[in-house]
Amino acid sequence: MTELLKTFAGPLPADFIDGISMRKGFAEIGVTNLPGYSMYDLLFGDGTRKELRRIARGTPPEKPKENIFLAKGGLVFDVPQVPTEPDERIDRMTGIPYNLQAGIILKDEEER
């Protein structure tokens, strides 16, 4: 419905409708109407438009995300109802441990 109204109304009423429907303030509407705004990420680097909108809204900058390091293989001790070496469990169908069925894929790095 709002898109239909914006097509016939023109740029100023369209900005007014965007301000109401998308909860944009005057500063944010002004920033998004800057000349060449859609090219800012290409010209000045990724995140430029997002940063300009953030400044116009007056919200604090995002905190940098912490690096998450994932461990590879090894023994598991602190997980309830899980064996310490799940790859060494015996397959009920064949009677052979899973790590021997899969070959080198399921072997721990220490065992390779």
NUGU-90765 format. One record per atom (N, C-alpha, C): residue number from 1; residue in three letters; atom name; x, y, z. Coordinates in steps of 0.1 Angstrom, whole numbers. Layout:
{nr->NUM rest->ALA atom->CA x->X y->Y z->Z}
...
END
This chain:
{nr->1 rest->MET atom->N x->8 y->-12 z->0}
{nr->1 rest->MET atom->CA x->0 y->0 z->0}
{nr->1 rest->MET atom->C x->9 y->13 z->0}
{nr->2 rest->THR atom->N x->19 y->12 z->8}
{nr->2 rest->THR atom->CA x->28 y->24 z->9}
{nr->2 rest->THR atom->C x->35 y->27 z->-4}
{nr->3 rest->GLU atom->N x->39 y->16 z->-11}
{nr->3 rest->GLU atom->CA x->46 y->17 z->-23}
{nr->3 rest->GLU atom->C x->37 y->23 z->-34}
{nr->4 rest->LEU atom->N x->25 y->20 z->-34}
{nr->4 rest->LEU atom->CA x->15 y->26 z->-43}
{nr->4 rest->LEU atom->C x->14 y->41 z->-41}
{nr->5 rest->LEU atom->N x->13 y->45 z->-28}
{nr->5 rest->LEU atom->CA x->12 y->59 z->-25}
{nr->5 rest->LEU atom->C x->25 y->66 z->-29}
{nr->6 rest->LYS atom->N x->37 y->60 z->-27}
{nr->6 rest->LYS atom->CA x->49 y->66 z->-30}
{nr->6 rest->LYS atom->C x->51 y->69 z->-45}
{nr->7 rest->THR atom->N x->46 y->60 z->-53}
{nr->7 rest->THR atom->CA x->48 y->61 z->-68}
{nr->7 rest->THR atom->C x->41 y->74 z->-73}
{nr->8 rest->PHE atom->N x->29 y->77 z->-68}
{nr->8 rest->PHE atom->CA x->22 y->89 z->-74}
{nr->8 rest->PHE atom->C x->26 y->102 z->-67}
{nr->9 rest->ALA atom->N x->31 y->101 z->-54}
{nr->9 rest->ALA atom->CA x->33 y->113 z->-46}
{nr->9 rest->ALA atom->C x->45 y->121 z->-50}
{nr->10 rest->GLY atom->N x->56 y->114 z->-53}
{nr->10 rest->GLY atom->CA x->68 y->121 z->-56}
{nr->10 rest->GLY atom->C x->79 y->119 z->-45}
{nr->11 rest->PRO atom->N x->90 y->125 z->-46}
{nr->11 rest->PRO atom->CA x->101 y->122 z->-36}
{nr->11 rest->PRO atom->C x->99 y->128 z->-22}
{nr->12 rest->LEU atom->N x->94 y->139 z->-20}
{nr->12 rest->LEU atom->CA x->92 y->145 z->-7}
{nr->12 rest->LEU atom->C x->81 y->137 z->1}
{nr->13 rest->PRO atom->N x->69 y->135 z->-4}
{nr->13 rest->PRO atom->CA x->60 y->127 z->3}
{nr->13 rest->PRO atom->C x->65 y->112 z->5}
{nr->14 rest->ALA atom->N x->72 y->107 z->-5}
{nr->14 rest->ALA atom->CA x->78 y->94 z->-3}
{nr->14 rest->ALA atom->C x->87 y->93 z->9}
{nr->15 rest->ASP atom->N x->96 y->103 z->11}
{nr->15 rest->ASP atom->CA x->104 y->104 z->22}
{nr->15 rest->ASP atom->C x->96 y->105 z->35}
{nr->16 rest->PHE atom->N x->86 y->112 z->35}
{nr->16 rest->PHE atom->CA x->77 y->113 z->47}
{nr->16 rest->PHE atom->C x->71 y->100 z->50}
{nr->17 rest->ILE atom->N x->66 y->93 z->40}
{nr->17 rest->ILE atom->CA x->60 y->79 z->42}
{nr->17 rest->ILE atom->C x->70 y->70 z->47}
{nr->18 rest->ASP atom->N x->83 y->70 z->41}
{nr->18 rest->ASP atom->CA x->94 y->62 z->46}
{nr->18 rest->ASP atom->C x->97 y->65 z->61}
{nr->19 rest->GLY atom->N x->97 y->78 z->64}
{nr->19 rest->GLY atom->CA x->99 y->82 z->78}
{nr->19 rest->GLY atom->C x->90 y->76 z->88}
{nr->20 rest->ILE atom->N x->77 y->75 z->84}
{nr->20 rest->ILE atom->CA x->67 y->69 z->93}
{nr->20 rest->ILE atom->C x->67 y->54 z->93}
{nr->21 rest->SER atom->N x->68 y->48 z->81}
{nr->21 rest->SER atom->CA x->67 y->33 z->80}
{nr->21 rest->SER atom->C x->80 y->26 z->85}
{nr->22 rest->MET atom->N x->91 y->32 z->82}
{nr->22 rest->MET atom->CA x->104 y->26 z->86}
{nr->22 rest->MET atom->C x->110 y->33 z->98}
{nr->23 rest->ARG atom->N x->103 y->42 z->105}
{nr->23 rest->ARG atom->CA x->107 y->48 z->117}
{nr->23 rest->ARG atom->C x->121 y->55 z->115}
{nr->24 rest->LYS atom->N x->122 y->63 z->104}
{nr->24 rest->LYS atom->CA x->134 y->70 z->101}
{nr->24 rest->LYS atom->C x->132 y->85 z->106}
{nr->25 rest->GLY atom->N x->143 y->90 z->112}
{nr->25 rest->GLY atom->CA x->142 y->104 z->116}
{nr->25 rest->GLY atom->C x->147 y->113 z->105}
{nr->26 rest->PHE atom->N x->146 y->126 z->107}
{nr->26 rest->PHE atom->CA x->150 y->136 z->96}
{nr->26 rest->PHE atom->C x->164 y->134 z->92}
{nr->27 rest->ALA atom->N x->173 y->132 z->102}
{nr->27 rest->ALA atom->CA x->187 y->131 z->99}
{nr->27 rest->ALA atom->C x->190 y->118 z->90}
{nr->28 rest->GLU atom->N x->183 y->107 z->94}
{nr->28 rest->GLU atom->CA x->185 y->95 z->86}
{nr->28 rest->GLU atom->C x->180 y->96 z->72}
{nr->29 rest->ILE atom->N x->169 y->103 z->70}
{nr->29 rest->ILE atom->CA x->163 y->106 z->57}
{nr->29 rest->ILE atom->C x->172 y->115 z->49}
{nr->30 rest->GLY atom->N x->178 y->125 z->56}
{nr->30 rest->GLY atom->CA x->188 y->133 z->49}
{nr->30 rest->GLY atom->C x->200 y->126 z->44}
{nr->31 rest->VAL atom->N x->205 y->117 z->53}
{nr->31 rest->VAL atom->CA x->217 y->109 z->49}
{nr->31 rest->VAL atom->C x->214 y->100 z->37}
{nr->32 rest->THR atom->N x->203 y->94 z->37}
{nr->32 rest->THR atom->CA x->200 y->85 z->26}
{nr->32 rest->THR atom->C x->197 y->92 z->13}
{nr->33 rest->ASN atom->N x->194 y->105 z->14}
{nr->33 rest->ASN atom->CA x->192 y->113 z->2}
{nr->33 rest->ASN atom->C x->204 y->120 z->-3}
{nr->34 rest->LEU atom->N x->216 y->117 z->3}
{nr->34 rest->LEU atom->CA x->228 y->124 z->-2}
{nr->34 rest->LEU atom->C x->231 y->120 z->-17}
{nr->35 rest->PRO atom->N x->238 y->128 z->-24}
{nr->35 rest->PRO atom->CA x->241 y->125 z->-38}
{nr->35 rest->PRO atom->C x->250 y->113 z->-39}
{nr->36 rest->GLY atom->N x->247 y->103 z->-47}
{nr->36 rest->GLY atom->CA x->255 y->91 z->-49}
{nr->36 rest->GLY atom->C x->255 y->82 z->-37}
{nr->37 rest->TYR atom->N x->245 y->83 z->-28}
{nr->37 rest->TYR atom->CA x->245 y->75 z->-16}
{nr->37 rest->TYR atom->C x->246 y->60 z->-19}
{nr->38 rest->SER atom->N x->240 y->55 z->-29}
{nr->38 rest->SER atom->CA x->240 y->40 z->-32}
{nr->38 rest->SER atom->C x->254 y->36 z->-36}
{nr->39 rest->MET atom->N x->263 y->45 z->-40}
{nr->39 rest->MET atom->CA x->276 y->41 z->-44}
{nr->39 rest->MET atom->C x->287 y->42 z->-33}
{nr->40 rest->TYR atom->N x->283 y->47 z->-21}
{nr->40 rest->TYR atom->CA x->292 y->50 z->-11}
{nr->40 rest->TYR atom->C x->300 y->37 z->-6}
{nr->41 rest->ASP atom->N x->294 y->26 z->-6}
{nr->41 rest->ASP atom->CA x->301 y->13 z->-2}
{nr->41 rest->ASP atom->C x->312 y->10 z->-12}
{nr->42 rest->LEU atom->N x->309 y->12 z->-25}
{nr->42 rest->LEU atom->CA x->319 y->9 z->-35}
{nr->42 rest->LEU atom->C x->330 y->19 z->-35}
{nr->43 rest->LEU atom->N x->327 y->32 z->-33}
{nr->43 rest->LEU atom->CA x->337 y->42 z->-33}
{nr->43 rest->LEU atom->C x->345 y->43 z->-21}
{nr->44 rest->PHE atom->N x->339 y->42 z->-9}
{nr->44 rest->PHE atom->CA x->346 y->44 z->4}
{nr->44 rest->PHE atom->C x->348 y->32 z->12}
{nr->45 rest->GLY atom->N x->344 y->21 z->7}
{nr->45 rest->GLY atom->CA x->346 y->8 z->15}
{nr->45 rest->GLY atom->C x->333 y->3 z->20}
{nr->46 rest->ASP atom->N x->333 y->-10 z->23}
{nr->46 rest->ASP atom->CA x->321 y->-17 z->28}
{nr->46 rest->ASP atom->C x->317 y->-11 z->42}
{nr->47 rest->GLY atom->N x->304 y->-10 z->44}
{nr->47 rest->GLY atom->CA x->300 y->-5 z->57}
{nr->47 rest->GLY atom->C x->298 y->10 z->58}
{nr->48 rest->THR atom->N x->302 y->18 z->48}
{nr->48 rest->THR atom->CA x->301 y->32 z->49}
{nr->48 rest->THR atom->C x->287 y->37 z->50}
{nr->49 rest->ARG atom->N x->278 y->32 z->42}
{nr->49 rest->ARG atom->CA x->264 y->36 z->43}
{nr->49 rest->ARG atom->C x->258 y->32 z->57}
{nr->50 rest->LYS atom->N x->261 y->20 z->61}
{nr->50 rest->LYS atom->CA x->256 y->16 z->74}
{nr->50 rest->LYS atom->C x->261 y->25 z->86}
{nr->51 rest->GLU atom->N x->274 y->28 z->85}
{nr->51 rest->GLU atom->CA x->280 y->37 z->95}
{nr->51 rest->GLU atom->C x->273 y->51 z->94}
{nr->52 rest->LEU atom->N x->271 y->56 z->83}
{nr->52 rest->LEU atom->CA x->264 y->69 z->81}
{nr->52 rest->LEU atom->C x->250 y->69 z->87}
{nr->53 rest->ARG atom->N x->243 y->59 z->84}
{nr->53 rest->ARG atom->CA x->229 y->57 z->90}
{nr->53 rest->ARG atom->C x->230 y->56 z->105}
{nr->54 rest->ARG atom->N x->240 y->49 z->111}
{nr->54 rest->ARG atom->CA x->241 y->47 z->125}
{nr->54 rest->ARG atom->C x->244 y->61 z->132}
{nr->55 rest->ILE atom->N x->253 y->69 z->125}
{nr->55 rest->ILE atom->CA x->256 y->82 z->131}
{nr->55 rest->ILE atom->C x->244 y->91 z->130}
{nr->56 rest->ALA atom->N x->236 y->90 z->119}
{nr->56 rest->ALA atom->CA x->224 y->99 z->118}
{nr->56 rest->ALA atom->C x->213 y->95 z->129}
{nr->57 rest->ARG atom->N x->212 y->82 z->132}
{nr->57 rest->ARG atom->CA x->203 y->77 z->142}
{nr->57 rest->ARG atom->C x->208 y->81 z->156}
{nr->58 rest->GLY atom->N x->221 y->82 z->158}
{nr->58 rest->GLY atom->CA x->226 y->85 z->171}
{nr->58 rest->GLY atom->C x->228 y->73 z->180}
{nr->59 rest->THR atom->N x->229 y->61 z->173}
{nr->59 rest->THR atom->CA x->232 y->49 z->181}
{nr->59 rest->THR atom->C x->247 y->47 z->183}
{nr->60 rest->PRO atom->N x->250 y->40 z->194}
{nr->60 rest->PRO atom->CA x->265 y->38 z->197}
{nr->60 rest->PRO atom->C x->271 y->28 z->187}
{nr->61 rest->PRO atom->N x->284 y->28 z->185}
{nr->61 rest->PRO atom->CA x->290 y->19 z->175}
{nr->61 rest->PRO atom->C x->289 y->5 z->181}
{nr->62 rest->GLU atom->N x->289 y->-5 z->171}
{nr->62 rest->GLU atom->CA x->289 y->-19 z->175}
{nr->62 rest->GLU atom->C x->302 y->-23 z->181}
{nr->63 rest->LYS atom->N x->302 y->-32 z->191}
{nr->63 rest->LYS atom->CA x->314 y->-37 z->197}
{nr->63 rest->LYS atom->C x->319 y->-48 z->188}
{nr->64 rest->PRO atom->N x->333 y->-48 z->186}
{nr->64 rest->PRO atom->CA x->338 y->-59 z->178}
{nr->64 rest->PRO atom->C x->336 y->-73 z->183}
{nr->65 rest->LYS atom->N x->333 y->-82 z->175}
{nr->65 rest->LYS atom->CA x->331 y->-96 z->179}
{nr->65 rest->LYS atom->C x->344 y->-102 z->183}
{nr->66 rest->GLU atom->N x->343 y->-111 z->193}
{nr->66 rest->GLU atom->CA x->355 y->-118 z->198}
{nr->66 rest->GLU atom->C x->357 y->-129 z->189}
{nr->67 rest->ASN atom->N x->370 y->-133 z->187}
{nr->67 rest->ASN atom->CA x->374 y->-144 z->179}
{nr->67 rest->ASN atom->C x->370 y->-157 z->186}
{nr->68 rest->ILE atom->N x->365 y->-166 z->179}
{nr->68 rest->ILE atom->CA x->361 y->-179 z->184}
{nr->68 rest->ILE atom->C x->370 y->-189 z->178}
{nr->69 rest->PHE atom->N x->377 y->-197 z->187}
{nr->69 rest->PHE atom->CA x->386 y->-207 z->182}
{nr->69 rest->PHE atom->C x->380 y->-220 z->185}
{nr->70 rest->LEU atom->N x->380 y->-229 z->175}
{nr->70 rest->LEU atom->CA x->374 y->-242 z->176}
{nr->70 rest->LEU atom->C x->386 y->-252 z->177}
{nr->71 rest->ALA atom->N x->384 y->-262 z->186}
{nr->71 rest->ALA atom->CA x->394 y->-272 z->188}
{nr->71 rest->ALA atom->C x->392 y->-283 z->178}
{nr->72 rest->LYS atom->N x->402 y->-290 z->175}
{nr->72 rest->LYS atom->CA x->401 y->-301 z->166}
{nr->72 rest->LYS atom->C x->403 y->-314 z->173}
{nr->73 rest->GLY atom->N x->394 y->-323 z->172}
{nr->73 rest->GLY atom->CA x->396 y->-337 z->178}
{nr->73 rest->GLY atom->C x->399 y->-337 z->193}
{nr->74 rest->GLY atom->N x->406 y->-347 z->197}
{nr->74 rest->GLY atom->CA x->410 y->-348 z->211}
{nr->74 rest->GLY atom->C x->399 y->-355 z->219}
{nr->75 rest->LEU atom->N x->402 y->-356 z->232}
{nr->75 rest->LEU atom->CA x->394 y->-363 z->242}
{nr->75 rest->LEU atom->C x->383 y->-354 z->247}
{nr->76 rest->VAL atom->N x->371 y->-359 z->249}
{nr->76 rest->VAL atom->CA x->360 y->-352 z->254}
{nr->76 rest->VAL atom->C x->357 y->-357 z->268}
{nr->77 rest->PHE atom->N x->357 y->-348 z->278}
{nr->77 rest->PHE atom->CA x->354 y->-353 z->292}
{nr->77 rest->PHE atom->C x->342 y->-346 z->298}
{nr->78 rest->ASP atom->N x->338 y->-334 z->295}
{nr->78 rest->ASP atom->CA x->328 y->-327 z->302}
{nr->78 rest->ASP atom->C x->314 y->-327 z->296}
{nr->79 rest->VAL atom->N x->312 y->-336 z->286}
{nr->79 rest->VAL atom->CA x->298 y->-337 z->280}
{nr->79 rest->VAL atom->C x->291 y->-349 z->286}
{nr->80 rest->PRO atom->N x->279 y->-347 z->292}
{nr->80 rest->PRO atom->CA x->272 y->-358 z->298}
{nr->80 rest->PRO atom->C x->267 y->-368 z->288}
{nr->81 rest->GLN atom->N x->267 y->-381 z->291}
{nr->81 rest->GLN atom->CA x->261 y->-391 z->283}
{nr->81 rest->GLN atom->C x->268 y->-393 z->269}
{nr->82 rest->VAL atom->N x->281 y->-389 z->269}
{nr->82 rest->VAL atom->CA x->289 y->-391 z->257}
{nr->82 rest->VAL atom->C x->302 y->-398 z->260}
{nr->83 rest->PRO atom->N x->305 y->-408 z->253}
{nr->83 rest->PRO atom->CA x->318 y->-416 z->256}
{nr->83 rest->PRO atom->C x->330 y->-407 z->253}
{nr->84 rest->THR atom->N x->341 y->-410 z->259}
{nr->84 rest->THR atom->CA x->353 y->-402 z->257}
{nr->84 rest->THR atom->C x->358 y->-402 z->243}
{nr->85 rest->GLU atom->N x->357 y->-414 z->236}
{nr->85 rest->GLU atom->CA x->361 y->-415 z->222}
{nr->85 rest->GLU atom->C x->349 y->-420 z->214}
{nr->86 rest->PRO atom->N x->340 y->-412 z->210}
{nr->86 rest->PRO atom->CA x->328 y->-417 z->202}
{nr->86 rest->PRO atom->C x->331 y->-424 z->189}
{nr->87 rest->ASP atom->N x->342 y->-421 z->183}
{nr->87 rest->ASP atom->CA x->345 y->-427 z->171}
{nr->87 rest->ASP atom->C x->350 y->-442 z->172}
{nr->88 rest->GLU atom->N x->353 y->-446 z->185}
{nr->88 rest->GLU atom->CA x->357 y->-459 z->187}
{nr->88 rest->GLU atom->C x->345 y->-468 z->191}
{nr->89 rest->ARG atom->N x->333 y->-463 z->191}
{nr->89 rest->ARG atom->CA x->321 y->-471 z->194}
{nr->89 rest->ARG atom->C x->320 y->-482 z->184}
{nr->90 rest->ILE atom->N x->314 y->-493 z->188}
{nr->90 rest->ILE atom->CA x->312 y->-504 z->178}
{nr->90 rest->ILE atom->C x->298 y->-503 z->171}
{nr->91 rest->ASP atom->N x->299 y->-504 z->158}
{nr->91 rest->ASP atom->CA x->287 y->-504 z->150}
{nr->91 rest->ASP atom->C x->279 y->-517 z->152}
{nr->92 rest->ARG atom->N x->266 y->-515 z->155}
{nr->92 rest->ARG atom->CA x->258 y->-527 z->159}
{nr->92 rest->ARG atom->C x->255 y->-536 z->146}
{nr->93 rest->MET atom->N x->255 y->-530 z->135}
{nr->93 rest->MET atom->CA x->253 y->-538 z->123}
{nr->93 rest->MET atom->C x->264 y->-547 z->119}
{nr->94 rest->THR atom->N x->277 y->-541 z->119}
{nr->94 rest->THR atom->CA x->288 y->-548 z->114}
{nr->94 rest->THR atom->C x->297 y->-554 z->125}
{nr->95 rest->GLY atom->N x->296 y->-548 z->137}
{nr->95 rest->GLY atom->CA x->305 y->-552 z->148}
{nr->95 rest->GLY atom->C x->319 y->-547 z->147}
{nr->96 rest->ILE atom->N x->321 y->-537 z->138}
{nr->96 rest->ILE atom->CA x->334 y->-531 z->136}
{nr->96 rest->ILE atom->C x->333 y->-516 z->142}
{nr->97 rest->PRO atom->N x->344 y->-511 z->148}
{nr->97 rest->PRO atom->CA x->344 y->-497 z->153}
{nr->97 rest->PRO atom->C x->342 y->-488 z->141}
{nr->98 rest->TYR atom->N x->335 y->-476 z->144}
{nr->98 rest->TYR atom->CA x->333 y->-467 z->133}
{nr->98 rest->TYR atom->C x->346 y->-461 z->127}
{nr->99 rest->ASN atom->N x->356 y->-459 z->135}
{nr->99 rest->ASN atom->CA x->368 y->-453 z->130}
{nr->99 rest->ASN atom->C x->375 y->-463 z->120}
{nr->100 rest->LEU atom->N x->374 y->-475 z->122}
{nr->100 rest->LEU atom->CA x->380 y->-485 z->112}
{nr->100 rest->LEU atom->C x->372 y->-486 z->100}
{nr->101 rest->GLN atom->N x->359 y->-484 z->100}
{nr->101 rest->GLN atom->CA x->350 y->-485 z->88}
{nr->101 rest->GLN atom->C x->353 y->-473 z->79}
{nr->102 rest->ALA atom->N x->355 y->-461 z->85}
{nr->102 rest->ALA atom->CA x->357 y->-449 z->77}
{nr->102 rest->ALA atom->C x->371 y->-447 z->73}
{nr->103 rest->GLY atom->N x->380 y->-454 z->78}
{nr->103 rest->GLY atom->CA x->394 y->-452 z->74}
{nr->103 rest->GLY atom->C x->400 y->-440 z->81}
{nr->104 rest->ILE atom->N x->408 y->-432 z->73}
{nr->104 rest->ILE atom->CA x->415 y->-421 z->79}
{nr->104 rest->ILE atom->C x->406 y->-409 z->82}
{nr->105 rest->ILE atom->N x->394 y->-409 z->77}
{nr->105 rest->ILE atom->CA x->385 y->-397 z->79}
{nr->105 rest->ILE atom->C x->382 y->-395 z->93}
{nr->106 rest->LEU atom->N x->378 y->-406 z->101}
{nr->106 rest->LEU atom->CA x->374 y->-405 z->114}
{nr->106 rest->LEU atom->C x->385 y->-406 z->124}
{nr->107 rest->LYS atom->N x->398 y->-408 z->120}
{nr->107 rest->LYS atom->CA x->409 y->-409 z->130}
{nr->107 rest->LYS atom->C x->412 y->-395 z->135}
{nr->108 rest->ASP atom->N x->416 y->-395 z->148}
{nr->108 rest->ASP atom->CA x->420 y->-383 z->155}
{nr->108 rest->ASP atom->C x->433 y->-379 z->149}
{nr->109 rest->GLU atom->N x->437 y->-366 z->150}
{nr->109 rest->GLU atom->CA x->450 y->-361 z->144}
{nr->109 rest->GLU atom->C x->461 y->-368 z->152}
{nr->110 rest->GLU atom->N x->459 y->-370 z->165}
{nr->110 rest->GLU atom->CA x->470 y->-376 z->172}
{nr->110 rest->GLU atom->C x->473 y->-391 z->168}
{nr->111 rest->GLU atom->N x->462 y->-398 z->163}
{nr->111 rest->GLU atom->CA x->464 y->-412 z->159}
{nr->111 rest->GLU atom->C x->469 y->-413 z->144}
{nr->112 rest->ARG atom->N x->469 y->-403 z->137}
{nr->112 rest->ARG atom->CA x->472 y->-404 z->122}
{nr->112 rest->ARG atom->C x->487 y->-406 z->121}
END
